[in-house]
Amino acid sequence: MLNITKGKIDRAQKVVIYGPEGIGKSSLGAKFPDPVIIDTEGGTAHMDVRRIDKPQSWDELLGIIKEVASTPGICKTLVIDTADWAEQLVTTYLCNKYKQKPGSRFCSWSFASLSQKARRGSASTAKKAVCCM
């Protein structure tokens, strides 16, 4: 028997904005509803936005995301600007955790599998839009 439902389901929307440098990805992310930007590369300095300073580690980035997700009213949209800088944090974390040299085949493969999971939508459960640049 089919279980057919109707209506909106209240859950986070995940958006990835991809494009060359300088095309306006950060500006577009700043137009989302009530955004806070995790500025992983310092690229929003020229913008009048609410931002969180560049995290220095993968654990710090995850801590920021968890705090935002668990604190009602902080924002409606969490923007991670940019995903490639966040990639550097997770690569360093994984290389250190598994005692591998940065740039090794292990580190490249590990991040590739993690980013595939994130693209499939397993990365966020918060009821906020998550926008990665």
Backbone bond lengths (Angstrom), bond angles and torsions (degrees), N, CA, C in turn:
res aa  C-N    CA-C-N  psi(-1)  N-CA   C-N-CA  omega(-1)  CA-C   N-CA-C  phi
1 M - - - 1.441 - - 1.533 109.23 -
2 L 1.307 116.65 135.70 1.465 122.04 -179.77 1.517 110.92 -79.60
3 N 1.314 115.11 139.23 1.456 121.22 174.72 1.530 107.20 -105.70
4 I 1.326 117.35 96.60 1.459 122.04 -177.16 1.521 108.40 -99.94
5 T 1.332 115.14 127.42 1.463 120.34 177.79 1.517 109.22 -118.22
6 K 1.318 115.40 166.63 1.461 120.77 179.77 1.525 108.85 -139.15
7 G 1.309 116.15 150.31 1.456 120.82 176.68 1.512 112.33 108.72
8 K 1.318 114.77 171.87 1.456 120.89 -179.57 1.521 110.51 -75.83
9 I 1.309 115.61 144.18 1.460 121.88 174.10 1.522 106.50 -106.87
10 D 1.327 115.53 121.06 1.460 121.16 -175.77 1.522 110.33 -79.18
11 R 1.333 116.30 100.55 1.455 121.76 176.69 1.527 109.09 -154.47
12 A 1.308 113.78 165.09 1.467 119.21 -177.36 1.514 111.33 -64.84
13 Q 1.315 115.13 142.63 1.457 121.08 170.28 1.522 106.87 -98.62
14 K 1.300 115.99 138.90 1.464 120.64 179.21 1.515 108.01 -113.70
15 V 1.316 115.77 126.89 1.460 121.49 -176.63 1.523 107.88 -129.38
16 V 1.314 116.98 133.79 1.460 121.37 172.39 1.519 106.57 -117.78
17 I 1.318 115.72 124.35 1.462 121.38 177.98 1.527 106.66 -106.48
18 Y 1.321 115.25 119.73 1.456 121.12 -175.13 1.517 109.22 -118.22
19 G 1.315 116.70 135.25 1.451 120.27 176.78 1.511 110.91 177.59
20 P 1.334 116.57 170.19 1.466 120.35 -178.85 1.532 111.75 -68.60
21 E 1.320 114.97 160.21 1.456 122.43 178.72 1.522 110.47 -55.80
22 G 1.339 116.08 136.16 1.456 121.45 173.80 1.519 115.67 84.18
23 I 1.323 117.93 5.42 1.466 120.08 -176.98 1.535 112.55 -83.08
24 G 1.348 117.90 -15.85 1.457 120.78 177.17 1.520 115.13 113.50
25 K 1.324 117.62 22.12 1.468 120.75 179.82 1.522 111.16 -62.80
26 S 1.324 117.53 -45.16 1.467 121.00 179.54 1.520 110.83 -64.92
27 S 1.322 116.70 -41.19 1.471 120.48 178.29 1.520 110.92 -62.36
28 L 1.318 117.06 -40.68 1.459 120.86 177.28 1.530 110.78 -65.05
29 G 1.322 117.41 -44.69 1.463 120.78 177.59 1.515 112.16 -59.10
30 A 1.329 116.84 -34.78 1.463 121.61 179.30 1.528 112.15 -70.32
31 K 1.331 118.30 -14.66 1.469 122.63 178.93 1.532 112.41 -88.56
32 F 1.338 117.90 -9.57 1.460 120.80 177.57 1.531 108.91 -65.53
33 P 1.337 118.31 161.59 1.471 120.44 -178.28 1.531 112.77 -60.19
34 D 1.320 117.02 127.49 1.466 125.16 173.11 1.533 113.12 39.71
35 P 1.350 117.41 63.40 1.463 119.20 -174.74 1.527 114.46 -84.18
36 V 1.312 114.95 150.56 1.457 123.98 163.58 1.524 104.90 -124.70
37 I 1.317 116.47 131.76 1.459 121.49 -175.25 1.526 109.85 -106.38
38 I 1.336 116.00 124.71 1.468 120.50 168.79 1.518 104.41 -85.18
39 D 1.311 115.26 105.28 1.464 121.60 -171.29 1.519 109.72 -89.49
40 T 1.339 116.61 83.52 1.458 120.62 -174.60 1.517 113.91 -73.03
41 E 1.330 117.78 -15.72 1.469 119.18 -179.61 1.524 113.61 -121.45
42 G 1.324 117.93 0.70 1.463 120.54 179.72 1.517 113.25 74.94
43 G 1.319 117.29 21.67 1.459 121.19 -175.05 1.519 115.76 -85.59
44 T 1.335 118.42 -1.65 1.466 119.56 -179.44 1.521 112.69 -102.97
45 A 1.317 117.10 14.01 1.468 120.64 -176.72 1.524 112.56 -58.10
46 H 1.318 117.66 -30.74 1.465 122.18 -177.68 1.534 112.35 -88.38
47 M 1.334 116.66 3.12 1.459 120.66 -175.86 1.525 110.70 -110.27
48 D 1.332 116.72 147.59 1.459 122.60 176.47 1.529 108.17 -91.96
49 V 1.343 115.17 81.81 1.465 121.66 -175.94 1.527 109.67 -135.66
50 R 1.326 115.30 161.96 1.469 119.90 171.34 1.522 106.80 -84.41
51 R 1.327 115.68 127.75 1.464 119.79 -175.22 1.514 110.81 -138.75
52 I 1.306 113.64 157.86 1.461 122.66 172.38 1.522 105.52 -113.15
53 D 1.331 115.77 132.02 1.463 120.27 -177.60 1.524 112.67 -57.75
54 K 1.312 114.66 159.48 1.464 122.95 -178.19 1.528 110.89 -55.65
55 P 1.333 116.51 121.00 1.463 118.41 174.45 1.528 110.04 -68.26
56 Q 1.312 115.54 146.38 1.461 120.27 -177.09 1.525 113.37 -93.59
57 S 1.345 117.08 -8.82 1.466 120.20 -179.18 1.526 109.41 -151.89
58 W 1.327 115.89 164.65 1.463 122.47 176.69 1.529 110.40 -61.98
59 D 1.344 116.42 -42.39 1.464 119.73 178.32 1.525 111.24 -60.92
60 E 1.329 117.12 -40.49 1.459 120.54 178.55 1.534 110.65 -64.84
61 L 1.336 117.26 -42.30 1.462 120.59 177.85 1.523 110.76 -61.47
62 L 1.334 117.64 -46.17 1.459 120.74 178.25 1.523 111.37 -62.06
63 G 1.326 117.07 -39.08 1.458 121.26 177.99 1.520 112.00 -62.05
64 I 1.320 116.09 -41.26 1.470 120.84 177.78 1.523 109.90 -63.19
65 I 1.313 116.78 -46.57 1.469 121.30 -179.18 1.528 110.22 -61.34
66 K 1.331 117.24 -45.21 1.470 120.87 179.22 1.522 111.24 -62.81
67 E 1.322 117.63 -41.75 1.467 120.45 179.74 1.515 111.22 -64.06
68 V 1.331 117.27 -44.26 1.464 120.67 178.26 1.531 110.17 -62.61
69 A 1.334 116.44 -44.13 1.467 120.56 -178.18 1.520 112.32 -64.21
70 S 1.336 117.37 -31.36 1.457 120.27 -175.64 1.526 113.59 -96.05
71 T 1.328 117.79 0.19 1.462 121.02 -177.97 1.522 110.04 -113.23
72 P 1.338 116.80 101.55 1.467 119.35 179.89 1.527 111.28 -60.32
73 G 1.315 115.24 141.64 1.455 120.25 174.54 1.511 116.12 88.12
74 I 1.326 118.92 -8.58 1.466 119.64 179.09 1.521 109.87 -63.03
75 C 1.315 116.54 -45.10 1.455 121.07 -178.47 1.525 109.09 -166.26
76 K 1.321 114.99 169.08 1.458 120.84 171.66 1.524 110.69 -104.02
77 T 1.337 116.05 -20.39 1.459 121.60 -179.47 1.524 109.31 -133.96
78 L 1.318 115.80 128.98 1.453 121.40 173.85 1.525 107.25 -107.41
79 V 1.314 116.35 118.91 1.459 122.20 -178.22 1.529 108.52 -106.33
80 I 1.316 116.68 125.54 1.464 121.38 173.84 1.521 106.20 -102.98
81 D 1.313 115.95 110.33 1.459 122.37 -172.49 1.540 108.55 -123.39
82 T 1.262 118.61 99.61 1.448 133.37 11.40 1.520 110.76 -121.09
83 A 1.333 115.98 161.14 1.456 121.38 179.76 1.524 111.70 -65.94
84 D 1.329 118.49 -32.08 1.471 118.89 -178.38 1.525 111.68 -69.26
85 W 1.330 118.33 -30.66 1.456 120.09 174.84 1.526 110.14 -72.78
86 A 1.337 117.00 -36.56 1.463 120.25 174.74 1.531 109.72 -63.53
87 E 1.322 116.78 -34.57 1.467 121.88 177.68 1.529 110.34 -59.44
88 Q 1.311 116.67 -40.94 1.465 119.66 179.07 1.528 111.08 -61.53
89 L 1.335 116.14 -37.83 1.465 119.93 179.45 1.526 111.20 -65.27
90 V 1.338 117.18 -45.88 1.470 119.51 -178.81 1.522 110.75 -70.07
91 T 1.308 118.42 -34.24 1.460 120.81 178.07 1.529 110.10 -63.68
92 T 1.321 116.75 -45.79 1.470 120.82 177.67 1.519 110.38 -61.29
93 Y 1.330 116.72 -44.00 1.465 121.43 179.25 1.530 111.04 -58.83
94 L 1.334 117.33 -49.57 1.467 121.25 -177.70 1.521 111.97 -66.39
95 C 1.312 116.67 -40.28 1.468 119.76 178.65 1.527 110.77 -62.66
96 N 1.336 116.49 -43.58 1.468 120.30 178.56 1.523 111.17 -66.68
97 K 1.327 116.93 -43.92 1.468 121.27 -177.80 1.526 111.57 -60.54
98 Y 1.324 116.57 -41.71 1.460 120.59 -176.83 1.529 112.83 -102.89
99 K 1.340 115.59 15.01 1.468 122.22 175.18 1.530 112.44 52.57
100 Q 1.324 114.72 49.58 1.459 122.00 178.82 1.526 108.86 -114.99
101 K 1.309 116.00 154.40 1.458 120.44 178.85 1.531 109.29 -79.94
102 P 1.357 117.48 137.61 1.474 119.58 175.34 1.522 110.27 -55.04
103 G 1.326 116.01 138.95 1.456 120.79 -179.24 1.520 113.70 88.07
104 S 1.333 117.06 -7.05 1.460 118.98 179.16 1.526 109.99 -70.02
105 R 1.307 115.74 163.70 1.469 120.87 179.97 1.524 110.52 -59.15
106 F 1.318 117.48 -38.07 1.456 121.87 179.12 1.524 111.33 -57.86
107 C 1.328 116.41 -50.89 1.467 120.31 -176.48 1.523 110.98 -64.19
108 S 1.301 118.51 -41.22 1.457 121.55 179.35 1.520 110.51 -64.10
109 W 1.318 117.83 -44.24 1.453 121.12 -179.22 1.521 110.97 -66.36
110 S 1.333 117.43 -42.81 1.459 120.55 -176.84 1.518 111.23 -60.45
111 F 1.326 117.87 -45.00 1.450 118.77 -179.91 1.522 111.28 -68.42
112 A 1.313 117.44 -36.99 1.465 119.78 -179.99 1.520 110.29 -58.72
113 S 1.337 118.38 -43.32 1.463 119.66 -179.26 1.521 110.67 -69.87
114 L 1.325 118.18 -36.32 1.459 121.00 177.94 1.520 111.09 -65.35
115 S 1.332 117.64 -43.36 1.459 119.83 -178.56 1.520 111.22 -68.40
116 Q 1.337 118.27 -30.29 1.463 120.10 175.88 1.518 110.23 -65.11
117 K 1.327 118.49 -40.07 1.467 121.11 176.75 1.523 110.39 -62.50
118 A 1.326 117.01 -42.25 1.462 120.30 -179.93 1.522 110.90 -63.44
119 R 1.329 116.89 -40.36 1.466 119.89 179.69 1.523 111.54 -66.34
120 R 1.338 117.26 -29.50 1.467 120.06 178.65 1.522 111.27 -77.13
121 G 1.330 117.98 -6.33 1.457 120.50 173.51 1.502 115.42 98.53
122 S 1.322 119.37 16.72 1.457 120.15 180.00 1.525 111.97 -92.13
123 A 1.329 118.30 7.92 1.457 120.64 -171.22 1.517 114.54 -85.63
124 S 1.328 120.75 -26.99 1.460 119.94 -172.05 1.516 111.72 -137.21
125 T 1.331 114.93 140.26 1.454 119.36 174.98 1.522 111.18 -119.22
126 A 1.311 118.23 -1.97 1.464 121.30 -179.40 1.510 110.22 -67.96
127 K 1.336 116.30 152.05 1.460 119.93 178.86 1.533 109.32 -90.87
128 K 1.290 115.02 55.90 1.458 123.63 177.41 1.516 106.38 -134.80
129 A 1.294 115.73 156.29 1.467 118.43 172.47 1.522 107.47 -75.16
130 V 1.295 117.40 138.43 1.454 122.22 175.75 1.512 107.23 -117.01
131 C 1.307 114.96 122.06 1.449 120.61 -174.39 1.510 108.64 -121.26
132 C 1.311 117.63 117.15 1.466 121.35 177.88 1.512 109.36 -105.73
133 M 1.303 116.65 132.28 1.465 121.68 179.51 1.497 109.63 -96.97
